Amino acid sequence: MNASEYLTAERSQPWREELRKSVKAAERTRRERVRMPEQDALTRVTNQLEVNRGLDEEQAVAEASRCLDCAAPTCISGCPVNVNIPKFIKYIEGRRFLEAARCLKETNALPAVCGRVCPQEEQCEAKCFYTLKLKKPPVAIGNLERFAADYERESGNISAPEVAASNHTKVAVVGSGPAGLAAAGDLARQGYEVTVFEALHEIGGVLKYGIPEFRLPNAIVDVEIENLRKMGVRFVTSFIAGKTCRFDDLRAEGYKAFFVGSGAGLPNFMNIPGENHTGVLSSNEYLTRINLMGAARAGFDTPVPAGTNVAVIGGGNTAMDSVRTAKRMGAQRAVIVYRRSMDEMPARREEIHHAQQEGIEFLCLNSPVEYLADGKGRVTHVRVQKMTLGDPDASGRRRPIPVKGSEYLMEADLVVVSVGVSPNPLIAKALPSLEVSSRGALTVNRDNMQTTIPDIFAGGDIVRGGATVILAMGDGRKAAAGIHRYLTGFA
Ligand SMILES: Cc1cc2nc3c(=O)[nH]c(=O)nc-3n(C[C@H](O)[C@H](O)[C@H](O)COP(=O)(O)OP(=O)(O)OC[C@H]3O[C@@H](n4cnc5c(N)ncnc54)[C@H](O)[C@@H]3O)c2cc1C
């Protein structure tokens, strides 16, 4: 049975037919999209609690009832891990919440994470029938995914996917971000003995050290990791593959294949004067100090500059997380300085909207050219230049062009630079025969994610540069399938 025959067979199951017929399609499409309840903006900037509060059962069922259970569902093609979206949504409509969660976990090892941080508006929801044909707000697929995963967790009735009997073949996963976790989950299901080696003392990659608590609580990530442990995945922390131990040493220990998901943890800077002043730091450092090393929590002595006037340079998700974190750390003024206009800003619309509600200022069409410091070397000002937009560049976005003579000074006692990341160079250094691109990304065969060293597969940000959680997971899954074919002789 091919994928589309499988979907049709699933859709024809009596319970789904009955549910479909219980409400006319015209009535379904008349229903308004259910709004995600949020913590009030004035309150939430004083705490680290989640902004989005989650749908309750009635809200979830109401939203699920908008889904038309299309005969040829286009939403699935928008999901990099091919979640069977109509099926899990119809389980919710039928109040079979635990089955909805189980359905999600068949193809997605981290549904509670994806329900919170995936850019659904560019993926599954962009391909929803409501968006494509009716020009109406799409079914809230992400909010429903989050609901099902949260329901399962809160019920205490957490299911782990079935795991095949051990095939006694050891596979090493390097890096415990979403790419590594997805690969580990799929390999464990197929009976491999999987060990994840993580450089940091915590598992989760950017999910833990980058994305703040108010968007993705660490406790939620921990539950998803615990699921993998239940499936037999072993985690080794504070272990830098290529430094703590060579790949050859791991081969000698019996590891037959590797998945490298070491991420893009190297922050970019703009190479402008003053970047070494005290109080100018990368988003990576700023967020890691707060999210991973507890700088905002009582009982931790990790230092972090609080900042009264904070300038965050950039317009991506990382910039939004940094500027909203600065607000929660007590900044009186927290400003996004972005060289293009609001239309080109790459951050998710929801994050921009939340930032605006929280009083974040947006200084678009402005770019820093220098950071100035006091006599002690502490940053005091940013010299900013105004920009205008020219023709589109290679990214398809209109190119920012400096406006001559437009420079001015802006006060800032903390500058957080968030202008992109590059792949971590360590693995390439440890394995000189590995082919890498000019931008430091590992070269892979996109069909199976195999690198130029046959027993090493790779995916996620180390291959793509800074991308998204779900793309990293999709790579991890594809690599797991590639590793299985490689180890079983069907490469
Ligand atoms: C602040 C921030 C906010 C973001 N927000 C979103 C969002 O809202 N939605 C979204 O979809 N995406 C978002 N992203 C992007 C997303 O988080 C990444 O694309 C994704 O995490 C990449 O996954 P990965 O597994 O490839 O790498 P990572 O998550 O970076 O994990 C790599 C792991 O490998 C470890 N490692 C590195 N080298 C070694 C080594 N030699 N040995 C052992 N371990 C090693 C690292 O310590 C790290 O834990 C955000 C990114 C940031 C920084």
The ligand as an SDF file (V2000), in Angstrom:
LIG
                    3D

 53 58  0  0  0  0  0  0  0  0999 V2000
   17.0180   31.4230   20.3430 C   0  0  0  0  0  0  0  0  0  0  0  0
   16.5300   30.5380   19.2480 C   0  0  0  0  0  0  0  0  0  0  0  0
   15.1750   30.4850   18.9920 C   0  0  0  0  0  0  0  0  0  0  0  0
   14.6910   29.6540   17.9940 C   0  0  0  0  0  0  0  0  0  0  0  0
   13.3470   29.5820   17.7850 N   0  0  0  0  0  0  0  0  0  0  0  0
   12.8500   28.6920   16.8970 C   0  0  0  0  0  0  0  0  0  0  0  0
   11.4480   28.5300   16.7420 C   0  0  0  0  0  0  0  0  0  0  0  0
   10.6400   29.2220   17.3370 O   0  0  0  0  0  0  0  0  0  0  0  0
   11.0080   27.5950   15.8700 N   0  0  0  0  0  0  0  0  0  0  0  0
   11.8750   26.8030   15.1800 C   0  0  0  0  0  0  0  0  0  0  0  0
   11.4190   25.9290   14.4470 O   0  0  0  0  0  0  0  0  0  0  0  0
   13.2130   26.9550   15.2750 N   0  0  0  0  0  0  0  0  0  0  0  0
   13.7230   27.8830   16.1340 C   0  0  0  0  0  0  0  0  0  0  0  0
   15.0790   28.0180   16.2690 N   0  0  0  0  0  0  0  0  0  0  0  0
   15.9700   27.1920   15.4390 C   0  0  0  0  0  0  0  0  0  0  0  0
   16.0460   25.7670   15.9720 C   0  0  0  0  0  0  0  0  0  0  0  0
   16.1270   25.7660   17.3570 O   0  0  0  0  0  0  0  0  0  0  0  0
   17.2310   25.0320   15.3460 C   0  0  0  0  0  0  0  0  0  0  0  0
   17.0820   25.0580   13.9480 O   0  0  0  0  0  0  0  0  0  0  0  0
   17.3000   23.5770   15.8280 C   0  0  0  0  0  0  0  0  0  0  0  0
   17.4310   23.5130   17.2210 O   0  0  0  0  0  0  0  0  0  0  0  0
   18.4500   22.8420   15.1680 C   0  0  0  0  0  0  0  0  0  0  0  0
   18.5160   21.5680   15.7010 O   0  0  0  0  0  0  0  0  0  0  0  0
   19.8580   20.7010   15.6860 P   0  0  0  0  0  0  0  0  0  0  0  0
   19.5110   19.4340   16.3600 O   0  0  0  0  0  0  0  0  0  0  0  0
   20.3940   20.6650   14.3150 O   0  0  0  0  0  0  0  0  0  0  0  0
   20.9160   21.5300   16.5520 O   0  0  0  0  0  0  0  0  0  0  0  0
   20.9250   22.1130   18.0270 P   0  0  0  0  0  0  0  0  0  0  0  0
   19.5750   22.2980   18.5840 O   0  0  0  0  0  0  0  0  0  0  0  0
   21.8180   23.2860   17.9500 O   0  0  0  0  0  0  0  0  0  0  0  0
   21.6520   20.9850   18.8600 O   0  0  0  0  0  0  0  0  0  0  0  0
   22.9890   20.6340   18.6220 C   0  0  0  0  0  0  0  0  0  0  0  0
   23.5670   20.0090   19.8710 C   0  0  0  0  0  0  0  0  0  0  0  0
   24.8060   19.4080   19.5410 O   0  0  0  0  0  0  0  0  0  0  0  0
   25.7190   19.6260   20.6030 C   0  0  0  0  0  0  0  0  0  0  0  0
   27.0690   19.4670   20.0680 N   0  0  0  0  0  0  0  0  0  0  0  0
   27.7410   20.2780   19.2180 C   0  0  0  0  0  0  0  0  0  0  0  0
   28.9400   19.7580   18.9270 N   0  0  0  0  0  0  0  0  0  0  0  0
   29.0300   18.5850   19.6020 C   0  0  0  0  0  0  0  0  0  0  0  0
   30.0400   17.5910   19.7250 C   0  0  0  0  0  0  0  0  0  0  0  0
   31.1930   17.6840   19.0690 N   0  0  0  0  0  0  0  0  0  0  0  0
   29.8180   16.5180   20.5370 N   0  0  0  0  0  0  0  0  0  0  0  0
   28.6380   16.4100   21.2150 C   0  0  0  0  0  0  0  0  0  0  0  0
   27.6590   17.3340   21.1280 N   0  0  0  0  0  0  0  0  0  0  0  0
   27.8510   18.3940   20.3320 C   0  0  0  0  0  0  0  0  0  0  0  0
   25.3790   21.0310   21.0490 C   0  0  0  0  0  0  0  0  0  0  0  0
   25.8510   21.2780   22.3790 O   0  0  0  0  0  0  0  0  0  0  0  0
   23.8560   21.0280   20.9580 C   0  0  0  0  0  0  0  0  0  0  0  0
   23.2700   20.6090   22.1720 O   0  0  0  0  0  0  0  0  0  0  0  0
   15.5960   28.8740   17.2330 C   0  0  0  0  0  0  0  0  0  0  0  0
   16.9750   28.9590   17.4660 C   0  0  0  0  0  0  0  0  0  0  0  0
   17.4350   29.7810   18.4680 C   0  0  0  0  0  0  0  0  0  0  0  0
   18.9220   29.8510   18.7260 C   0  0  0  0  0  0  0  0  0  0  0  0
  1  2  1  0
  2  3  1  0
  2 52  2  0
  3  4  2  0
  4  5  1  0
  4 50  1  0
  5  6  2  0
  6  7  1  0
  6 13  1  0
  7  8  2  0
  7  9  1  0
  9 10  1  0
 10 11  2  0
 10 12  1  0
 12 13  2  0
 13 14  1  0
 14 15  1  0
 14 50  1  0
 15 16  1  0
 16 17  1  0
 16 18  1  0
 18 19  1  0
 18 20  1  0
 20 21  1  0
 20 22  1  0
 22 23  1  0
 23 24  1  0
 24 25  2  0
 24 26  1  0
 24 27  1  0
 27 28  1  0
 28 29  2  0
 28 30  1  0
 28 31  1  0
 31 32  1  0
 32 33  1  0
 33 34  1  0
 33 48  1  0
 34 35  1  0
 35 36  1  0
 35 46  1  0
 36 37  1  0
 36 45  1  0
 37 38  2  0
 38 39  1  0
 39 40  1  0
 39 45  2  0
 40 41  1  0
 40 42  2  0
 42 43  1  0
 43 44  2  0
 44 45  1  0
 46 47  1  0
 46 48  1  0
 48 49  1  0
 50 51  2  0
 51 52  1  0
 52 53  1  0
M  END
$$$$
